[in-house]
Amino acid sequence: MAQNRYKKLMGNTIIFAIGTFSSKVLVFLMLPFYTNILSTGEYGTVDALINVGQLMIPIASVGINNAVIRFGLENNVDRKSVFSSGLYTILIGFACLAVVSPVLRYFMDFMAGYTIAVLAFVLASSLRTLCIQFALSMGYNKMYAANGIGNTFLNVILNILLLPHFRVMGYLMANIISDLVLGLLMFVLAKEHRYLLPPFSRRMDRGLSRRMRKYALPLVPQTVCQWIINMSDRYLIIFFISTEANGLYAAANKIPNILLIVANLFADAWQISAVKESDPKEQVDFFSKVLGAYSSIAFIGSSGLIMISKFVMTFMVGKDFFISWQFIPILTLATTFGLLSTFLASVYMLKLRSKNSMVTTMTCALVNITLNCILIPTMGKISPFYGAMGAGIATFISYLVLFLIRAFNTQRYLKIRWNIQKTVCSIVILFAQAMIMTLQLPLWYIFVPALFLLLLFINAREILMSVNKLLRRG
């Protein structure tokens, strides 16, 4: 049983890696195309529109897609009720959002002229997510991964065709069309129409629907707060400084997203194993071993990204964006703690403690927005660039707080074993490396690689041990 658990986790991770890594890399490689066609102001507007749309998605859908995957993975569940409850919740929530949408442009000037397009993006993304999450819960792992590839390739092609002519609107149209097409394709190929019940059908499991809503509702404020941590800095940079400064900041954020791309490949497989494969008696051992290897990979990947940040930006962005490389080290630190915090949130998912996930995220969001309101205008008095740097510092501190809270709080539900010495040493080295790189201290080109090698040495042993265990179990 234990052997199967590790083998399935590894196998699913490989499937998602093959299926989605190539497509995510393609999106990353499109950054030069975007930044050479769009101005810093236009790119800042695009970033703001997409991110406000992503904020609306969990609100409009009442977070129900989180419940679809969580309950869909359970054995002996009424799948028709799971899928139908998810669909009708999304449609009702979207209708409510559409009613109040005309007032949005009064609070967000950049929404003027794009409100309908953003609403279309919200609906298309919500429906596609429902279809692919439900398919994943049914075991269509390869189809799930292939859908990600198809969505990305279609999005890229549409951007190449539309962006030069329609600019900001072209970017939105590409996202809307690709989500609609690939969501419908998944619905057809996975034959999800078999699980669609009429509204108010007596066959609907009302008790299950209530359990799904009870689980999903706390995740809505959690997702909103997560958005605040991730994205509020963008809007406060626009408010206190300019869209141009946000364009630089947004471009720099694309580089740490490499870590998120890799982590998400694992996360898709991990949520299946954490919910469906874990024997309660062995959960502590399972979580502890996986966390050890996961954190080591996160530290090594972050250190390597910090080391090459300046070099990468020489060819990844247009010349007007090059200066944004200095944001990368601090944003990479923030992303590292975000990855660790997300892993710990899987404990809450496993134990159906969505309220804990919400409260910890809300605390972190409060820290984030408070620091943003202090640091962006204060450091912005020096220059617009330093104002944006203040946003990066606020994001880093927020994720550090979130990680520390969850590291202690999750022990109440699962006594995960931490390698404290390795974790603390890795954090100190990573922080020192980021500071040396950002400030370009004397001999930085020697110290930064040296710190990378030291961190690699500290963490490589745990990774090799985990791989060896997996191979022996296989």
C-alpha distance (Angstrom), angle and dihedral (degrees) to the residues before:
residue distance angle dihedral
M1 . . .
A2 3.81 . .
Q3 3.79 90.1 .
N4 3.80 91.5 53.8
R5 3.79 91.5 49.3
Y6 3.80 94.4 58.2
K7 3.78 93.9 38.9
K8 3.81 92.5 51.8
L9 3.80 91.9 47.7
M10 3.79 90.7 50.9
G11 3.80 92.9 43.3
N12 3.80 94.3 49.3
T13 3.80 90.9 46.9
I14 3.80 90.5 54.1
I15 3.81 91.6 48.9
F16 3.81 92.4 51.6
A17 3.81 91.0 43.8
I18 3.80 93.0 53.4
G19 3.77 91.5 42.6
T20 3.78 101.7 45.9
F21 3.79 110.9 17.3
S22 3.80 94.6 75.9
S23 3.80 91.3 50.0
K24 3.80 93.4 48.0
V25 3.78 90.9 49.2
L26 3.80 88.5 52.8
V27 3.81 90.6 55.5
F28 3.80 89.7 49.3
L29 3.80 90.9 50.9
M30 3.82 89.3 53.3
L31 3.80 90.8 67.7
P32 3.84 93.5 91.0
F33 3.82 88.7 51.8
Y34 3.80 92.7 52.1
T35 3.80 95.9 44.3
N36 3.81 94.0 46.9
I37 3.82 94.1 50.7
L38 3.80 100.8 37.7
S39 3.78 124.4 56.9
T40 3.80 119.3 -124.0
G41 3.82 87.8 -101.8
E42 3.82 93.9 50.4
Y43 3.78 92.0 45.9
G44 3.80 89.3 50.0
T45 3.82 89.4 51.9
V46 3.81 92.6 48.6
D47 3.79 90.3 49.8
A48 3.81 91.7 49.5
L49 3.83 93.9 48.2
I50 3.81 95.2 48.1
N51 3.77 92.4 46.9
V52 3.80 95.2 48.0
G53 3.80 86.4 50.2
Q54 3.79 89.7 52.9
L55 3.79 88.4 51.7
M56 3.81 90.9 53.4
I57 3.82 93.7 50.6
P58 3.84 98.3 73.8
I59 3.81 90.5 39.7
A60 3.81 94.2 51.4
S61 3.81 93.0 42.6
V62 3.82 93.4 41.2
G63 3.79 86.8 -128.8
I64 3.80 89.9 -74.0
N65 3.81 95.0 142.5
N66 3.81 88.4 68.4
A67 3.80 88.3 57.7
V68 3.81 92.7 45.7
I69 3.80 92.8 61.7
R70 3.82 94.9 37.5
F71 3.81 96.9 50.5
G72 3.79 94.4 31.6
L73 3.81 88.4 63.9
E74 3.80 92.5 57.5
N75 3.78 119.4 100.5
N76 3.81 120.6 -114.9
V77 3.80 93.1 18.3
D78 3.82 124.0 146.1
R79 3.82 98.6 -111.6
K80 3.79 93.0 -171.8
S81 3.79 90.1 60.4
V82 3.81 91.2 45.4
F83 3.81 94.3 53.3
S84 3.80 97.0 38.2
S85 3.80 93.5 47.2
G86 3.79 88.9 51.3
L87 3.80 94.4 49.4
Y88 3.80 97.6 46.9
T89 3.79 92.6 44.5
I90 3.81 89.7 54.8
L91 3.81 93.6 48.2
I92 3.81 93.8 48.5
G93 3.78 92.3 45.5
F94 3.79 92.3 49.0
A95 3.80 91.5 50.5
C96 3.82 89.5 55.2
L97 3.80 91.1 48.3
A98 3.81 91.7 50.2
V99 3.82 90.6 54.1
V100 3.81 93.6 56.2
S101 3.82 96.6 35.7
P102 3.84 97.4 95.4
V103 3.81 90.5 70.5
L104 3.82 93.7 54.9
R105 3.79 95.2 83.7
Y106 3.80 90.0 60.4
F107 3.81 89.6 62.1
M108 3.81 96.9 35.6
D109 3.80 113.7 39.7
F110 3.80 92.6 -170.8
M111 3.85 89.1 63.9
A112 3.82 91.6 68.9
G113 3.80 108.3 119.6
Y114 3.81 93.5 7.2
T115 3.82 103.8 69.1
I116 3.81 96.5 104.2
A117 3.80 91.9 45.2
V118 3.81 91.5 51.3
L119 3.82 90.6 49.4
A120 3.80 90.0 51.2
F121 3.79 88.8 50.4
V122 3.82 90.8 51.9
L123 3.81 93.9 50.6
A124 3.81 95.2 43.8
S125 3.81 93.0 47.8
S126 3.82 93.6 45.9
L127 3.80 93.3 51.3
R128 3.80 94.2 45.5
T129 3.81 90.6 49.2
L130 3.81 90.2 51.3
C131 3.80 91.7 51.9
I132 3.80 96.9 46.2
Q133 3.81 94.9 42.4
F134 3.78 91.9 50.6
A135 3.81 90.7 47.5
L136 3.80 89.4 51.0
S137 3.81 91.0 51.6
M138 3.81 88.3 54.5
G139 3.80 91.9 54.6
Y140 3.80 100.1 -101.7
N141 3.79 91.4 138.3
K142 3.80 97.0 149.6
M143 3.79 92.2 45.9
Y144 3.81 89.3 49.4
A145 3.80 91.1 53.3
A146 3.82 93.2 44.6
N147 3.78 90.1 51.7
G148 3.79 89.3 56.6
I149 3.79 90.8 53.4
G150 3.80 92.4 48.1
N151 3.79 92.6 48.1
T152 3.78 92.6 51.3
F153 3.79 96.2 45.9
L154 3.80 92.5 48.2
N155 3.81 90.2 47.2
V156 3.81 91.4 51.6
I157 3.81 93.5 48.0
L158 3.79 91.8 48.4
N159 3.81 91.3 48.7
I160 3.80 91.1 51.8
L161 3.81 89.5 51.6
L162 3.81 100.0 39.1
L163 3.81 108.2 29.3
P164 3.83 98.2 70.6
H165 3.82 91.6 51.4
F166 3.81 104.9 33.6
R167 3.82 100.4 26.5
V168 3.83 110.1 -168.9
M169 3.83 93.9 7.8
G170 3.80 89.8 50.0
Y171 3.81 90.6 58.1
L172 3.81 91.0 51.4
M173 3.81 92.8 46.2
A174 3.81 91.2 52.1
N175 3.81 91.2 54.6
I176 3.81 93.8 45.6
I177 3.80 96.1 48.9
S178 3.81 95.4 44.4
D179 3.83 92.2 49.6
L180 3.81 93.0 48.3
V181 3.80 94.6 47.2
L182 3.81 96.6 45.4
G183 3.81 93.4 41.1
L184 3.81 90.4 53.8
L185 3.81 90.5 45.2
M186 3.81 91.3 54.4
F187 3.82 90.7 47.2
V188 3.81 90.1 54.6
L189 3.81 99.9 40.2
A190 3.81 94.7 45.9
K191 3.83 88.7 45.1
E192 3.76 90.4 -130.1
H193 3.80 91.4 163.5
R194 3.82 84.8 82.0
Y195 3.80 88.6 69.1
L196 3.80 97.3 48.5
L197 3.81 115.5 111.1
P198 3.83 123.5 -170.7
P199 3.82 115.7 -102.6
F200 3.83 112.4 -85.5
S201 3.80 90.8 11.7
R202 3.81 115.1 167.3
R203 3.78 87.6 -135.3
M204 3.80 90.4 67.5
D205 3.80 112.7 108.1
R206 3.82 99.7 -127.5
G207 3.78 92.7 -173.6
L208 3.80 91.6 55.3
S209 3.80 90.9 46.9
R210 3.80 90.1 53.4
R211 3.82 91.3 49.0
M212 3.79 89.8 50.6
R213 3.80 92.7 50.8
K214 3.81 91.6 45.2
Y215 3.80 89.4 53.9
A216 3.82 94.9 41.7
L217 3.80 101.6 44.9
P218 3.83 97.2 69.0
L219 3.80 88.0 49.7
V220 3.83 91.1 62.6
P221 3.82 95.5 67.9
Q222 3.80 87.1 37.8
T223 3.81 91.0 56.1
V224 3.80 91.1 44.5
C225 3.78 89.7 51.8
Q226 3.80 90.0 46.0
W227 3.79 87.2 54.2
I228 3.80 89.6 50.0
I229 3.79 89.7 54.0
N230 3.80 92.7 46.7
M231 3.77 103.2 34.1
S232 3.80 114.4 16.4
D233 3.78 88.5 85.9
R234 3.82 89.0 63.7
Y235 3.80 93.2 56.1
L236 3.78 93.6 42.0
I237 3.80 89.5 51.0
I238 3.82 87.7 53.5
F239 3.81 90.8 46.1
F240 3.81 97.7 46.0
I241 3.82 99.8 29.6
S242 3.84 124.0 5.2
T243 3.81 146.5 -71.2
E244 3.81 87.6 -103.7
A245 3.80 91.0 61.5
N246 3.80 88.9 47.4
G247 3.80 89.7 51.8
L248 3.80 90.2 57.6
Y249 3.80 92.1 45.4
A250 3.81 92.2 47.5
A251 3.81 92.1 50.5
A252 3.82 91.1 51.9
N253 3.82 90.0 50.5
K254 3.79 90.2 62.3
I255 3.82 91.4 70.1
P256 3.84 98.7 57.8
N257 3.79 85.6 45.9
I258 3.81 85.5 77.1
L259 3.80 85.9 75.2
L260 3.80 90.6 50.9
I261 3.81 90.6 50.4
V262 3.80 91.7 55.0
A263 3.81 93.5 41.2
N264 3.80 92.8 50.2
L265 3.80 90.3 56.2
F266 3.78 87.4 60.5
A267 3.82 94.5 38.6
D268 3.81 92.9 60.7
A269 3.80 90.4 55.2
W270 3.81 94.1 38.7
Q271 3.80 96.1 56.7
I272 3.80 89.0 55.5
S273 3.81 93.1 49.6
A274 3.80 94.7 41.7
V275 3.81 93.6 54.0
K276 3.78 105.1 28.4
E277 3.76 107.5 27.2
S278 3.82 105.3 39.5
D279 3.78 121.0 108.7
P280 3.83 105.9 -150.5
K281 3.81 90.9 -132.0
E282 3.80 92.0 57.6
Q283 3.80 101.5 35.3
V284 3.81 94.2 103.6
D285 3.78 92.8 53.0
F286 3.80 92.1 43.9
F287 3.81 95.4 49.2
S288 3.81 93.6 42.7
K289 3.79 95.4 52.4
V290 3.78 94.3 44.3
L291 3.81 92.3 46.4
G292 3.81 91.2 50.8
A293 3.79 93.2 56.0
Y294 3.83 93.3 37.9
S295 3.82 94.4 52.9
S296 3.81 91.8 46.8
I297 3.79 91.7 52.9
A298 3.81 90.2 46.9
F299 3.82 92.5 52.2
I300 3.80 94.2 46.4
G301 3.80 93.3 45.4
S302 3.81 92.2 48.9
S303 3.78 92.6 48.5
G304 3.79 91.9 50.2
L305 3.80 91.6 48.5
I306 3.80 92.4 51.1
M307 3.80 89.9 49.8
I308 3.82 94.5 55.0
S309 3.83 98.3 33.3
K310 3.80 96.9 109.0
F311 3.79 93.7 43.5
V312 3.81 93.6 49.0
M313 3.79 93.2 53.5
T314 3.81 92.3 55.4
F315 3.80 89.5 75.9
M316 3.81 104.4 16.0
V317 3.82 98.7 69.1
G318 3.79 140.6 31.3
K319 3.80 117.6 -89.9
D320 3.81 92.6 -101.9
F321 3.82 88.8 61.1
F322 3.82 99.5 45.8
I323 3.81 95.9 97.3
S324 3.80 88.6 63.4
W325 3.84 89.7 78.6
Q326 3.82 88.0 88.6
F327 3.81 89.9 68.9
I328 3.80 92.2 58.0
P329 3.85 101.1 79.8
I330 3.81 95.1 53.2
L331 3.81 92.1 41.8
T332 3.80 89.8 49.6
L333 3.81 89.8 54.2
A334 3.80 89.0 51.4
T335 3.80 91.7 48.9
T336 3.81 91.6 50.5
F337 3.79 93.2 57.4
G338 3.79 89.3 42.0
L339 3.80 89.9 57.7
L340 3.80 92.5 49.9
S341 3.80 91.1 47.1
T342 3.80 91.4 50.8
F343 3.79 91.0 52.7
L344 3.80 90.5 52.0
A345 3.82 89.2 50.8
S346 3.81 87.1 66.4
V347 3.82 86.5 72.1
Y348 3.80 88.6 61.0
M349 3.80 90.4 47.2
L350 3.80 92.0 50.6
K351 3.82 92.9 49.0
L352 3.84 93.9 40.1
R353 3.81 89.9 -118.0
S354 3.80 97.4 142.9
K355 3.83 90.1 148.3
N356 3.80 90.2 63.7
S357 3.77 89.7 51.0
M358 3.80 88.9 50.8
V359 3.82 96.4 47.8
T360 3.81 94.9 47.5
T361 3.80 91.4 48.0
M362 3.81 92.4 47.0
T363 3.80 90.4 52.8
C364 3.76 90.4 51.1
A365 3.81 92.5 47.2
L366 3.79 90.5 53.5
V367 3.80 90.0 53.4
N368 3.79 90.3 47.0
I369 3.77 99.2 50.8
T370 3.81 92.3 42.5
L371 3.79 92.0 53.0
N372 3.81 91.7 44.1
C373 3.80 91.5 54.0
I374 3.81 89.8 50.4
L375 3.81 103.2 38.4
I376 3.82 103.1 38.4
P377 3.83 97.5 56.7
T378 3.82 93.5 34.1
M379 3.80 95.9 50.8
G380 3.81 89.6 35.1
K381 3.80 88.2 69.1
I382 3.80 87.1 70.0
S383 3.83 92.7 50.3
P384 3.83 138.7 -44.1
F385 3.82 88.3 -102.4
Y386 3.81 92.8 58.2
G387 3.80 89.9 46.4
A388 3.79 89.2 59.2
M389 3.81 89.1 45.8
G390 3.81 87.5 57.5
A391 3.80 88.1 59.8
G392 3.81 90.0 54.1
I393 3.80 91.6 51.0
A394 3.81 90.9 49.4
T395 3.80 91.1 51.3
F396 3.81 92.0 49.4
I397 3.81 94.0 50.5
S398 3.81 91.1 46.5
Y399 3.79 94.0 54.4
L400 3.79 91.1 44.7
V401 3.82 89.0 55.1
L402 3.81 91.2 47.5
F403 3.80 91.6 50.9
L404 3.81 93.9 49.7
I405 3.80 93.7 47.7
R406 3.79 93.4 49.5
A407 3.80 94.0 42.7
F408 3.81 88.7 61.7
N409 3.81 99.6 32.6
T410 3.81 97.1 51.6
Q411 3.81 89.5 58.2
R412 3.81 87.2 75.7
Y413 3.80 89.8 66.1
L414 3.80 104.3 27.8
K415 3.80 124.9 17.4
I416 3.80 96.8 -138.0
R417 3.80 112.7 -173.0
W418 3.81 112.9 -127.9
N419 3.79 127.8 -161.7
I420 3.80 91.3 -134.8
Q421 3.80 96.9 -178.3
K422 3.79 93.8 51.3
T423 3.81 93.1 44.5
V424 3.83 95.6 49.8
C425 3.81 93.3 45.1
S426 3.80 91.3 49.3
I427 3.81 92.7 50.0
V428 3.83 92.6 49.5
I429 3.82 92.4 48.6
L430 3.79 92.8 46.4
F431 3.80 92.1 50.0
A432 3.81 92.6 48.5
Q433 3.79 91.3 48.7
A434 3.82 92.1 50.8
M435 3.80 92.8 50.3
I436 3.81 93.9 47.6
M437 3.81 91.4 48.5
T438 3.80 96.1 46.2
L439 3.81 95.1 46.7
Q440 3.82 92.9 40.7
L441 3.79 90.6 -135.7
P442 3.84 118.8 -166.6
L443 3.83 111.9 -68.3
W444 3.79 90.7 7.7
Y445 3.80 89.4 148.5
I446 3.83 88.0 64.7
F447 3.79 101.4 38.4
V448 3.81 96.9 46.0
P449 3.86 95.5 55.9
A450 3.81 90.0 41.0
L451 3.81 91.1 55.8
F452 3.80 89.6 47.9
L453 3.81 90.7 55.1
L454 3.81 91.0 47.6
L455 3.79 92.1 51.1
L456 3.80 89.9 46.1
F457 3.80 90.4 53.4
I458 3.82 92.5 50.0
N459 3.81 94.3 49.5
A460 3.80 104.4 32.0
R461 3.81 93.8 77.4
E462 3.81 93.5 60.3
I463 3.80 92.1 47.8
L464 3.80 92.4 49.2
M465 3.81 90.8 48.2
S466 3.81 91.0 51.6
V467 3.80 92.3 48.3
N468 3.80 90.5 48.3
K469 3.82 90.8 51.8
L470 3.78 91.1 49.5
L471 3.81 91.7 50.1
R472 3.80 92.5 47.5
R473 3.81 90.9 48.5
G474 3.78 90.0 50.1
